[in-house]
Amino acid sequence: MDEEKLMKFVEAYLKKKGLKLTEHALQEEVQQSNTTTNITSSSPISSNSQLDPDVVRHILSLSSQFEDGPARYHDGYAKLRSWTYSSLDLYRHELLRVLYPVFIHCFMDLVAKGHIQEARTFFNGFREDHEMMHLRDLQKLEGVLSPSHLEEMEFAHSLRQSKVNIKICQYSYELLLQFLHKSQSTTMLGIINEHINFQVSPGQPSSITDDAEAVTLTGGSQESANQINQKEIHWGLLEDSLEERLEKAGGMALDSEKAEGETKEGDGDENKKKSVEGGKQGASIKKLKKDKAVSATVKSARPEATTVPTAPRVKPELTLPVIPTEVEQSILEDLRNRVQLSSAALPSVSFYTFINTHNGLNCSSISHDGSLVAGGFSDSSLKVWDMAKIGQQSAGSILQGENDTVSSEQVTGSNGGKRPYTLFQGHSGPVYSATFNPLGDFILSSAADSTIRLWSTNLNANLVCYKGHNYPVWDVQFSPVGHYFASASHDRTARIWSMDRIQPLRIMAGHLSDVDCVQWHSNCNYIATGSSDKTVRLWDVQSGECVRIFIGHRSMILSLAMSPDGRYMASGDEDGSIMMWDLSSGRCVTPLMGHTSCVWTLAFSGEGSLLASGSADCTVKLWDITASTKLPKAEEKSGSASRLRSLKTLPTKCTPVYSLRFSRRNLLFAAGVLSKNG
């Protein structure tokens, strides 16, 4: 065996393993040995000792592995994959969690070492295993074609810098280690050691239903997220809020006679406001009578204390607008006559269906009382329908686009042959979001032209164009008190604005990808943002700081909702999963599984006991939040926990659900567009 060749192999092995001190020590020893050789004219290795043949063979095998770099990634992963899929059913679902992080790091390591062609072959050979759960990540990584891309693409860079947290039981963990040592898969062992953080639990494997929160790919390290989640937040309701005033006045405990009298009076006022033609009144009165009947039965049975009074009171950090007295009285009237919902008393639902939109509808929004419905379209237009004007057509509400094939006589309102909606034009790109203020006299829209526009529903005119974002604005939401609003954009920021200023008041930066949705906290002191980086963040409005990071989703977040008492938040993602979060701890209280496609909209009922979710799977689901947040841990671990929390599924004929809204009286409004398959 040539001594010089052997030394080269040893040096290469030490360099590969990053053992710099050992490498330097070996080089010094070789130099000393050479010096001694020059003096004594004899080789210490050849004269004093003989190398063990087994050691030589092992070093040579390691050196051949080192020289054949790209192949060991492919072979190592293929062996790990084959072993995982052939494991016992009891442990397989836990062991499968390891494959995805190992797969992406094998690919990125190959790219980093310059083996681009081998990296593409490896990626295309095994990507099919992970497309169902991680399609968006794979589409992003597909664009990595050189080592420089790994540094330039923030998503790839963050993956390489952070660890993946995987929940696994002790048995599965020991099985994995045993396989890695037995198969001498040093490459796989190195990747797992460097990029995976195992959270090992004693006992049997967790159930398959827990998979949604078993693997978390964090943008930053878990430690930094935990550190942020230690910050104090005040999740209660605002001091001197209308709910508190009503509670003090004893409005929540009205006797049935008084309630009935006020309901009649309130119904009269509402009918005057909402109905322009006689045709709508019949449908409205029927609907309101039904609400009263439900209200009468529930009021006698409902508990005196609701979730709202138990919430602590906090001071506002923003200067709140003054509410006109007549508007305040109207809101109080609605709150007094609110139907108390529960698992035994589900809400009435009014569904608005858009037809003949020709795939042009991007978003919809419903005003707080359900009297106005807005649609944002791909042709850069915003259209608003007044339910009082089209209600005379029929009891059901059908909203039609401009190029309708149905006779226009069916949809004409009081304005004769004119269109049945108000057309707002001003954007120069598709409209992605719209939101009404609490009173319904203003509407905001955001679009691909990176602007937000404020419109008056009274004047039917554009009032302000807000510019600040650099890319398309995916979402915009008015605050619960109006005046202030928040926006979410492709530029990875969320911004807070007020109606009277054309520049943003705060810019929230920190997400690693698009901010897809935004939602205000009930007390207006915080906003929540959902992103394509699979995290939800909670931001302090006053300081602009991130005070919570919620990690657990497996795909981009599309919808958010805050409970009325401000304690809980619900988030829905692209896979159809919904997660309920406790804002105080930053932890997931419970996942709500049931939808089979994107969850586009979420809404809490007025007292916070129910959550409604609307999805692209053409259903509205109602969830029991009281049971979900108080489930015993033993029951939560069982597979039936999710089914227990789902109260009812309301299927549509073939209408993906775009938006949901609970009115102040707890009537549920929903809107969607009839798809071609219907």
Disulfide bonds with the S-S distance in Angstrom:
none
